[in-house]
Amino acid sequence: MARVRYFAAAEELAGTTEETRDEPTLGALRAALATERPGMAALLPRCAVLVGGSRVDDDEPLGADTVIDVLPPFAGG
């Protein structure tokens, strides 16, 4: 199962700092999160979602050792 880590506002909406998921692709993960947590549906399109530290397409396969980071836009500078 892939490990999903949430940061800042994404953590608040997810209700956890991390969880394991079994969706086969990044696109399937995005869709499942938006369905299960409606508040995330509006935030996810604005987030940087990194798979193994890189931005990838939604058809990217997710494996058992995959780490996904959900990073919402940050304010400040």
N, C-alpha and C positions, 0 to 999 in steps of 0.2 A: 504494500500500500504506500502511496505517495504521502509525504509529509507537507502540509500546508501551514505556513507561518503568516500570521496577520500582524500588521503594525498600525499604530495610531487609530484613526477613525475606523479602519477595517476591523481592527481588534474589538472595538466597541460594538460594532454591528454583528460581528461573528459571535461575540460573547465568550471568546477564548483567545489565547495567544497562539495556539496551534492545534492541529488535529490531523488525523490520518484519513485519507480518502481513497476510494478504489475506482474512480472514473478513469477510463482508458486514454482520454486525450484532454488537453487543456480546454478545448471548446466544450467538452462534456462537463468538465469541472465548473467552468463559468456558468453554464446553463443550470446545473444542479444547485450551485450556491445562490443564484438569483431566484430560483424557485423556492428553495428551503428558507431563505432569509430575504424576504422582499425588500428590506432596507438596503441590502447590498446590490440589488438590481440597478439602482441609480448610481451607486458609487463605483462599481466595477469597471464601467467603461472609461472612467477617469483615472483608474489606478494603473501603475506600472506593475505588471504581473511577470515575475522573472522565474524561469525554470532553470535550475542549476546556475543561477546568476546571470542568465541571458534572456533577452526578449526573444520570443519565438512565436510562430503562427499557432492558431487554435487547433490545427491538426497534429500538433506535437504530441507524440505518445508519452504517457506518464508511466513510469515503472515503479517497482517496489522501493528503490533507493533514491527516487526523485525528490528534490526539495523545491517547493514552490513558495515564493515570497509575494505577498499581496501588499503593495506599498501605495497608499493613497497620496494625492498631492500634499505636499508639506508647505506651510506658510513660513515666512520669515526669511532671514538671509544673513 
